């Protein structure tokens, strides 16, 4: 099952992750290490996990990650750890959004969270249900206090949690000062309760219809009946927990009963923790219910669960199962649990896929840094120094992974590089990427990230795939699986010109490799390319033959612009979706002197075709279209630019793709078959080779300057590539 763990990152700057700063700002955050532990626990349970920051971009990230459920499909779930960013009732924000989107989640509904976070509403509902709670008062400012109160009292902001702002007060002057300070700090009313000297207990609960109560915890106040556990205590030096509490069965049963009743009265789902005080006469008072009980390792909830026999991993997965059962019924939950047991059993036998994903998910920032460094290197094909600089940077990364380098010097482009991690003549797999790109200095786009998309020259074709490759190789090394597969890596430097200079090298190396993979970016649907068009680019120069310099001597016959327009019309007739022939106009420019008719027109276009035979036939047709045939008024010059061979699939490729499909299902990565790709670096592999392209990240924005890669897809594609390499090494056993 796909599970998104949503939490709120600590903000580096005010206003980060929102449109405007608005209302009270959240002061409650999870330690990222705790979030990572939850994600790792879910992965150990066999789930595909992604950690998402619960900010303005959460919808985009969920839409990208979550499956759209059709009948019979397994839904995704959210494990909600988001306390909210700002405003009132912050706990309700992500659950409300998830309900609008139609995504099920772990934890209480917006209504339940809203009541539990509002301490006054909690008190009202508890009292109305006849449950015991201490007398209380609500003040909006210090001037509202009238008459004496039964000191000591305890003050709390009305809408905060985790002991924020609590103080024990013993006199009226201190109370006025405390209320004024809390109203100023939290911008909300203050709850004042009669303080109950005595002992403090906490009871954790897990479930819904017949919830389980964990062993009761007593907070060790070291014999001080006026002691409390402050926020500072919780963060820096948590008080000792006695679990199970040393109390008789009668008191324990009453604590359990009150916990379940409070859970029911407030309308809470899945899990919670209820806190109590007990006075010297044995009377119990409900303090509050925490609908988002901390999952930190030192927290009371986790402590009690471990005493009950849970491991951290089993607790987290049980919480998910409880929510699944609530949404989809017990039968679905039992099937889910059974599948997870099978997945977990398989994982113990083959833990690689889980360890790969866990490693890569925790190293996504490193992969992004790699991509940033590569985009910063301008490797425009004519900038040979830049192309070679990128090659040296990659060489440095690969040398640390045990790869040896071979250099193939080139005269007009950068040096082609080949790496291998073995000494044999043949590879289990050859992986091909490109160092060059076709974007010149004027159109260069620097690295940037926005809404989960990464922009930058070369990111979508070439550099993004290399970042995925480096992630996959490092994940395999981390899992000690890299040496089990004989890997060859080829980086060409003339992809922008069709790969002609590197053709011989690629042909030779691919002929010695069982399988070949290309690092081109996939489409947004995760397409794996099994075939692609060939292409030829043309530049047509049309010049008017000079005659007498008088307007009456200029005619339609010698107008380069009109001539060009006629030829464009003829070229467009070559388009044939049925035959797989496409003409794409890529440029048009004219020149003239002041207000005189144009003397020059330039036209550039690309022909795409599925076979070499089509390419030859189309080339002849282009020649005929632009033949002078008695035309004496204009002079035409045809120049061919980059030519790419078609990448044609074979039976071995189709069988290879079937293996990839099965592997993608195992690692829960979305793929699709693409047999009409625009172009591929693999066009020059040896005939009959099992080869596919598109193992790079998912990409979008083609046809514009704003091409991008989907940031989080680098994780999925690295997992897919790493696991695929591993299975190739094992001959798919």
Buried (B, 14 or more C-beta within 10 A) or exposed (E): BBBBBBBBBEBEEEEBBBEEEEEBBBBBBBBEEBBBBBBBBBBBBBBBBBBBBBBEBBBBBBEBBBBEEEEEEBBBBBBBBBBBBBBBBBBBBBBBBBEEBEBBBBBBBBBBBBBBBBBBBBBBBBBEEEBEBBBBBEBEEBEEBEEEBEBBBBBBBBBBBBBBBBBBBEEBEBBBBBBBBBBEBBEBBBBBBBBBBBBBBBBBBBBBEEBBBBBBBBBBBEEEBEBBBBBEBBEEEBBEBBBBBEBEEEBBEBBBEBBBBBBEBBBBBBBBBBBBBBBEEEEBBBBBBBBBBBBBEEBBBBBBBBBBEBEBBBBBBBBBBBBBBBBBEEEBBEBBBEEBEEBBEBBEEEBBBBBBBBBBBBBBEBBBEBBBBBBEBBBBBBBBEBBBBBBEBBBEBBEEBBBEBEEBEBEEBBBBBBBBBBEEEEBBBBBBBBBBBBBEEEEBBEBEBEEBBBBBBBBBBBBBBBBBBBBBBBBBBBBEBBEEBBBBBBBBBBBBBBBBBBBEBBBEBBBEBBBBBBBBBBBBEBBBBBBBBBBBBBBBBBBBEEEEEEEEEBEEEBBBBBBBEEBBEBBEEBEEEEEBBBBBEEEBEBEBEEEEBBBBBBBBBBBBBBBEEBBEEBBEBBEEBBEEEEBEBBEBEBEEBBBBBBBBBBEBBBEBBEBBBEBBEBBBBBBBBBBBBBBBBBBBBBEEBBBBBBBBBBBBBBEEEEBBBBBBBBBBBBBBBBBBBBBBBEEBE
